[in-house]
Amino acid sequence: MRVRRVILAAAWLVCGVAAAQVTALPAQVEDRDGRIAIEALVSHRVVAPGQTFDVALRVRLAEGWVWYSPRPGGGEVAPMPGDLRVQAGGLEVGPVRWPPHRPHEVLGQVNNSYEGTVVVYATLTVPADAAPGPREITLTPMGQICGEDLCVSLGMVRAAPPSAEWFDVISPPGPLQASVTVHVGESAAASEKNSDWTDELAQGLSHAVPADQLESVAGPGGAGGTVVGGLAGRSMVGGFVLALLAGLILNIMPCVLPVIPLKVLSIAQQAKESRRRFVVLGLAFAGGIVLFFVALAVVSGVLKSVQSAFQWGEHFQIPAFRIAMAMLMVALAVNLFGGFTVLAPRRAAEAHGQLEQGGSIWSAVGMGVLTAVLSTPCSFAILTAALVWAQAQSLWAGSMAMVLIGVGMAAPYAVLTAMPNLVRRLPRPGVWMEHFKQSMGFVLLLVAVWLIGTFSAEAYPFWLAGFAVVLAFCLWMWGSWVRYDAPLYKKTAVRTVAVFVAVSAGVFMLAPPRPLATHFEPYDQARIDQALRDGRLVLIDFTADWCVNCKAVEKRVYDNPEVAARLRSMNVLAIRGDITTADLPANAPLRDYNEAIPVTILLSSSVDEPIRLRGIFSKQDLFDALDKLTVARASRP
């Protein structure tokens, strides 16, 4: 834990290495290395005694850099909260107001922050007895910006955050500041608006809130707008459950299941008749297996950091990546079919044998690690596929899934050392294990067919190819799962299952394609703008051919006749925001919304912020969002 805290501290607070060198400009400044640029803006150039007006600091962050929110959240190491210092030359300063923040992940810890361009506001009041003349207003952003494995503090930080007393905060030699001047006139008639204060700034001010209200505006969901909850959280839990099951499945592979009783017996011999020591050594052995998967999670995290320049799923927009993944799935399938074998290192086997002779806890841990290593001839394909899958998840989710696979593999050893009598009830090794392993090879071939199918707008031929894989599996099952001299009831049972699988897959996969119940138009910004001017609601479904969750939303929601009828009755313009490749026009607006697929955006001229339906959501979630827009449209004058 101490090491993790030190790593997080170093990543956030090595600030002096890249201290900001400020170029003095009257309204706009930026640091020497282009990480951050700031600009001071004011709503009025000339103000009168007693008048209230607004100032704003527009902050532009370089790509890959973030500025932490005034409410960044906690964690093992809390980043310095953002702030805005206003020096107003004798004018009264009201509360600073902030736009919604969004979660940002660094080293597995999520904190609230801002990316891209952000505008922070403050309201100023001219005292009633103010003398005429110029007033210089200086705006200083405070807190911390991070990016490119480096953090830089903004302003002159007086002390470290409360959760980080154990390290020093290093500040740049001087603060980054921007200034703007207003003139106090002799009367109210002297008030003069600033033409640089655009409608966009005024609209942003209407949605900004004091720092203590940020959570209620953005919450954990993200960057503004209304978020309607769907099934995303539950789908993540489902993914973790599948990871746990994958680990359990590893135990019934041909080179793992037969040795489980032998390992339990070896642990019992090391314990030397002591029941307590038997349980302790068994748990240590299981912990060693988990430790191996923790190492895989670290590898996954390193690979994830290599592709950190991509948003979620953007690597699937690269054709070469999808081709490589499809070929990898084919290679892994051949491995499961027995076409080639990945051998564990000979020295690992020798070390494993030596550790089995020991009796210490650390020997049991080492034996667990090497047992996981020596299982790779059977588990290579499954572990490689899991590692590839983890790259499509967030850092913490992918790492957690890898660890849960280890927990699943280690679970039987932990249970059997607690209840050794269960060893006799383990299924007997046999040909069935080889059949199971090869069955997993057909699953990987189906994944390869799906990846290749993402290159074509016409999906039906690839459904046919997928059925061909299923049919091959059923024919192999018919001919190989039972011996010619097997009892009739076994032949009948196996072949009945084979026929059932083939017929069921045929009904589902061979049916000619039909149009989706909901009619979508291709993305066209001019079409969207015109619909909003006409008072229509606009629904944009951001999706991609390679996005499995997007297909789930499509099947669950947009292929529902009730949904299609509701959208038609409300005259909703339904737009398909396809980002299958990086050159499609929907990519730019998706980045502007700062979202990742699958996401549905609902727009109306009656509301200032869109409604966002993230992840896998339900038909009712969509209906609730449409009802909310209908009420807003009816109540707006």
N, C-alpha and C positions, 0 to 999 in steps of 0.2 A: 504494500500500500504506500509505503514511504517513497519507493521508487516511482510509482505512478504520479504521486503528488509533485515530485521534483520534475518529472518530465513535463507535466502540465504547466508548472510554474515557469520552466525554461521556455516553453513554447509561447507563453503569453507575455512574459515580462522581461525578455532580453531587449530592453528598450534603448539603451544607450548606444548600441552598435550602429543604429541608423537614425541618429537624432535629426529632427526636422530642421532644415535650413530655410528660413522664410525669406521670400522675395517681397520687399515692401511695395505694395500696390495700394491705391486708395480704397478700392472696393473688393478686388479679387486678389487672392493669394493662393499659392500652392507650395508644397514642400519640394525640395530640390529633386527628389527622386520620383515625383509624379504620383505618389501614393494617394494623396488627398488634395483637393482644391476646394476653397471656400469662397463664398461671395456674400456680401452684406446687401440687403435690400430693405427699402422702407416704403410704406404705403403713401406717405405725404412728404413732399419736399419742404413745404412751408406750413407751419402749424401755429395755432393761436393759444394763448393762455387758457387753461382749463380743458383743452382738447385731448382726446384719447386717440392714439394711432398705433400702428403695428410695425414691427421690424421682423425680418426673417434672415436666417442664415441658411443659404443653399450649400449643401455639402455634396461634392462629387467624389466618390471613392473609385479608385482604379479597380479593374476586373480582378477578382480573387481576394479583395480586401473588404473587411467589415468593420463597422464602428459599433461597439457594444451599447446596448440600450441603457437608459437610466435605471431600468429594472431588468438586469441581465439574467437573474435567476442565480441559484446557488450551485452546488456541486462540490467536489473535493477541493477545487480551486475556483473561487469566484473572480471573474474578470472585473476590472475597475469600471464602475457604472458611468455612463455618459452624462454629461451636463452641459449647459450653456451659460457662460458668465457674460452678463450684460453690464457694461460701464456706460452710463447714459448722460454724463455731463450735467448732473443736477436734476434730471427728469426722474419721475417716479416709475419704477419698473414693476410690472405685474407678473403673474406666474408664467413660466416657460411652458409652452405646449408642444407636444410631440405627435408625429404620425404613428400609425400602428407599426410595431416591430414584428419580426418573424424569427423562428428558431434557427440556429446555426450550430453545426456540429464541428468540434475540434477534439481529436484524440478520444472519441467516444463520449464526450460530454457535450450536452446541448445547452446553449444559452441564447437569449434573445438579442438580436442585433439588427443593423441596417446594412443594406448593400446598394450599389448603384448610386442613385441620386436621392437625397433625403433633405427635406426642408423643415427646420425647427423655428418656432415662432415665439415672440414675446410682445406683450402689450405695454405701451408706455403712455404716461399721462403728463401733460405739461402743467406745472403748478400754476395756480391762478395769478400769483404775483411774479411770474417769471419775466425777467427783463428781455427785451428784444435782442436778437443776435444769433449767431450760429451755435449749434450744439453738436459735438462729435460723439457718435455712438459707436462703441467698439464691442464686437462680438468675439468671444473666445470659446471654441469647442473644447470640452474637457473629456477625460476618460481615456479610452484605449482603442486603437485600431490594430487589427491583426490580419496577416496574410503572408503567403510565401514563407511559412515556417518562422515568422518574425513578428514581434509586436512592438508598437511604438506608443508611448504615452503622449497624450495631448494636454497642453497646459502645464502648470506647475503643480504637481501632485504633492500634497502635504504629507500623506501617510499611506501605508498599504491598507487594503480592505481588511475588515475584521477577521475574515476567514483565512487570511494569508499573513499572519504576523511573522511567520518563520522565514520570510524572504524579504529582501530589500527591493523597493521600487526605484528604478532609475528613470529620470525624466530628461527630456531634451534640454539644451541650454536656454531655450526661450520659447514662449507659447506661440501657437499659430493663431493669428488674429486678422480680422477684416473690419474695416471701418466705413461708416457712411455719415454724412452730415445733413442735419435738418436746420432750418432757420425758424426761429420763433418770431412771429410777426407781432404787430401792435394790437391787433384785434382779431375776432373770429373770421372776419372777411378775408383775412390774409391766408386762410387755409388753402393749400394747393395740392391736388393729388399728383402722385408720381406715375408717369406713363409706363415705367418699368414694372409696376405692380400689376401683373396680368390677372386675368380671370382664373387662370390655373392656380396661381398663388392664393387668391381669395378663396377658391374652393377647397384647397388644401387646408387653409386655416379653419374652415368650418368643420373639418373632421378631426383636427388635432385636439389633444386632450392633455391635461397635466400628467406628470409622470406617474402619480399614484393611481391613475385610472387606466394605465396602458393595458394591464392584463384583461380588463373587462372588454376592451375594444378588440385586441388581436388574439389574446389567449394563446394556447399552444398551437392553434391552427395555422397562423401565418399572416400573410401580408395583406391585410385589409379586406374589405368586403364582408359579406355575411357567409358563414360556413354552415352548411347543413350536414349534420353527422350521418354517415352511412355505415358500411360494414368494414371499413379499412382496418380498424383496431382488431376486430374479430378475425379478419383474414390473416393478420400478422400472428395472432395466437394460433390459428390453424397451421401456419407455416412452421411454428416452433414445435407443435405436436407432431407434424410430419417428420421434422428433423429427429425428434426423439424416437419415432418409429423406425426411421432409417438406421439409427444406431442399433436398435433391437434386431433388425433384419440382418445386420452384419454377423450376428451370432449364429445364424443358421446357414452360413456359407460353408462349403465343403471343408475348408482348412481351418475353421474356427470351432464349429459345434463339437466335433469329435474330441477336441482337446480340453473342452470346458471341465469335464469330470477329472481329467488328469491334473489340471491346474488347481482345482479345489483340493484334490488329494495331496498335491505337493505342498499347498499352504498348511494343510492339516499336519503333515509330517514336520514342517518347520515349527509349528506351534507346540509340538511335543506334549500332546495330551491336555494342554491348557485351553479350556473353552474360551476364556477371555482373550488370550493371545491369538487364538484361531480367528476370532472376529476382528481383532485389531489388524492382523496381517491381511485378512481378506479385504478390509476396507482400504488399506494402504495399496494393495494390488489394484483394486478398482480405481483408486485415485491416480495411480500411474497411468492407467489407460486414458483417463480424462486428461491428464497432463499432456499426453501425445496430441490430443485434439486441441488443447489450448495452444500448442505450438503451431498447429495448422491454422488456427484462428489468427495468430500473429502473422503468418505467411499471407493469409487472406487480407489482413489489414494493410500489409506492405503493398500488395498488388492493387488494393483499392486506392492507396495514396498515389500510385503511379498514374492512375486514370482520374485523379481528382479534378483535372481540368474540365471533365465532362459533367454535365448535369445528369440526373438519373436517366438511364436508358439511351443517352445520346450515342454511346458506342455501338448500339444496335443500328444506328443510322448509317454506319460505315459498311458497305457491302462486303469488303474483305473480312471484316470481323464475323459477320454471319456465316460466310462461306467457311471460315476457319472453324467455327463452332460446329457447323454441320459435319465437317470432315472429322473433327475430334469425336463427335458422338458415334460416327461409324467405326472409328478405330477402337473406341471403348466397347462397342458392341462385339467387335471381333475378339477382343480380349475376353469378354464373358463367354463367347462361344468356344473358347479354348484355342483360338488361332495363334495366340502368343501369350507368354507368361512374363509377368514382371516379378523378378526374384528379389527377395530381401537380401541385404548385405550379409556375407558369410560371417563377418566379425560380429554382427549383431546376434546371429544365432549362437556363436560361441560364448559371447557375453551372457546371453540369456541362460544358457546351460550352467554357467558358473554361478549366476545369481540364484538359481533354483536350489543350490546347495547351502545358501546362507539362510540366516534366520532373523535378521534384523528388519526393522520397519523399512529402512531405506532400501534394503535388498528387495523387499516386496514391491516398493514403488518402482524400482528399476525394472523388475521382472514384468510389471504391468505395462510400462512404457514399451519394452521390447516385444511383449506379446502383441501389442497393437501394431508395431512395426512389422513383425513377422506375419501378420494377417494380410499384408498388402497384396500377395499374389491373388487372393480372392476378392479383396475389397478395393483394389486399385481403381476399377471403373467407377464404382459408386462414390468413392471419396473424391475422385477427380471431378465427376459431375457435380457433386456438392460444392466443391471449391469454385467451380465456374458459376454455379447458381448464386453463391454468396456475393459475387462481384456485382450482381444486379440489385443488391439490397443496400441499405444504409450501412455504415461501418459497424455500428453497434448491433444491428439486427443480423448481419452476416456473421459477425464474430460469435454472437450468442447461439446462432443456429449450429455453427461448427462445434461449439462446446457441448450443445445438447446432443449431437450425434455421439460424442464420446460418453456422455451420461447414459445414453441408451445402450451403448455397447457394454459399459461397465456394470449396468444395473443387475444383470443375472449373477455376476460374481458376488456382488454385495448381498443379494438375496440368498444365494446358496451358502455363503459363509454364515449367515444368520440362521438359516434353516437347512443344514446339510442333508437332511433326509429327502429333500426334494431332488437330489441328484439322480436318484433311481427313477424319477418320473420324467426326466428329460427325454424328448423324442430320440429314437435311435438313428444314428447316421445311416445313410443309404443313398440310393440313386436319386431319390426325390430332391436331395440338396443340389445335385448337379442340374437337375431339371429346373429348379428355382433360379439358379444362377443364370442359366441360358435364357430363361424367360425375361430376366431383366435386360438382356441384350436386345430382345425385340422391342422393349419399351424405348431404349435409346435410339433404335432405328426410327421409331415413330417421331421422336424429337428431331432427328435429322431431317425427316421428310417435312416436318412443320417449318424448320428454319429455311429450307430451300423454297418452300411455298411462299415465304414472305417476299420473294422477288417478283411475284406475279400478281396482278390485280384479279386474275381469274383463279379462284381458289379450288374450284371443283376438281380439276385434274389431280391436285395434290391430295384431296380427299380420297380419290380413287387409288392413288399410290399408297396412302395410309391404310386403306382397306386391304391392299395387296399384302402389306406387312402383317396385318391381323390374320388374313387367310393363311399365310405361310406359317404363322404361329400355330393356328388351329390344326393344320395338316401335320405339323411336326408333333403336336400334342397327341393327335390321333394315332400316329405310327410309332412314337418313341416312349410314351409315358407308361405303356403296359407291354409286358413281354407276350410273345405269341402263345405261350403256355399258361398265361395268367388266368385265374378263374373268370368265368363269364360275367359275374356281377361287377368285377373291377373293370373289365373291358367296357361293359355297358355304361358304367358311371362316368369313366373318363371320356369316352367318345360322345356321350350325351352332352357333357359340359362343352366339349370342343364344338359340337354342332350348334349349341345354344349361343356360344360366344360369336361364332361366325355369322349366324343369322341375325343376332342382335346388332352386331357392328354393321352388317350389310344394310339393315333397315335404317340405321342412323347415318351412315356414311355414303351410301349409294343413292340416296334420295336426290333427285335433280334440284339444283339451287332455286330458291324463290326470292323475290325482293324482300328487303327488310320492311317490317310493318311501318316504321317511321321513315318518311321520305326526307333525305338530307340533300342539301345543295352543296357543291364544292365551296371552299373558302374564298370569299370575295369581299374585301373590306368596303368597297363602294356599295355593294348590295346591303351590307350590314348597316352602314351609315344611313342609307336611304330608308331602310325599314324602321330605324329608330326615329328618324324625322317624321315618318308617317304614323308614329305612335304604336308600332307593333312591338311585341316582345321578341327577343332574339335568343336562341339557344345555340351555343357552340359546343359541340362534343369533340374535345381534343383527344385524338386516338392515333394508333399506328398499327400496321399489319402484324408487327412482331410483339405487340403488347398483349399478353395473355389476359391480364385483368381488364383491359379495354374490351376484349371479346366477351368477357363475363358480363360487363355492363351492357354491352350491345344485346346479348341474348336475354339477360335478366330484365332489362328495362325497355330498350328501344325496339325490340322485336315483339313487344306486348301490344296486342290490338287496342287495349284500353288506353295505353299511353299515346299511341298514334291518333286515336280518336280525340283525346283531350287536346293534343297539340293542334289538330286541325280545327276543332271547335273554337279555340282561342286565337286562331290565325297566327300561330307562332312560326317565325322563320327559323327552321332547323338547319344548322350549318355543320358540316363535317370538317373539323380542323385536323387534317391528316398531316402527321409529321414523320411518316415512314422513312423518308430520306431528308437530308439536311437542306435540300434546295426547294422544298415545298413552301408556299407562302404562309402557312399557318405557324411556322417555326418562330417568326418574329413576334407575333402577338402573344404566343405562349411564353416567351421570354419576358415580354412586357408585363404580363400578369404574374411573373415570377412563380410559375407553377410547374408541376411535373405530371405526366399522364399516368393514369386516366384522370381527367378532370372535365367537368361540364360547367360552363360559364353561362349564366342567365343575365341578360341585359335588358334594361328598359329606360326610356327617357324620363320616367317618373321617379327613378332612384339615382342617387349619386354614385353608389358603389354596387358592383355586380354581386350576385349570389353565386357562390362557388360550391359545387358538389364534388368532393374529392374522393378518390379511391372507388371501391365497389359500394354503390349505394342502392337503395330500393326504389320501387315504383312510388311508394308513399312519400319518400324523401323528395322526389321530383314534384309530386302533386303539392306538397306543403310549400315548396319554393314558389311554384306557380301561383298558389293562393296568396302568398305574401306579396308578390308583385301586383296581383290584381287589386288587393286592398290598397297598396301604395298608389296605384294609378287612379283608383276611384276617389281617394282622399286628396289628391293633389289638385289645386285650382287650375 
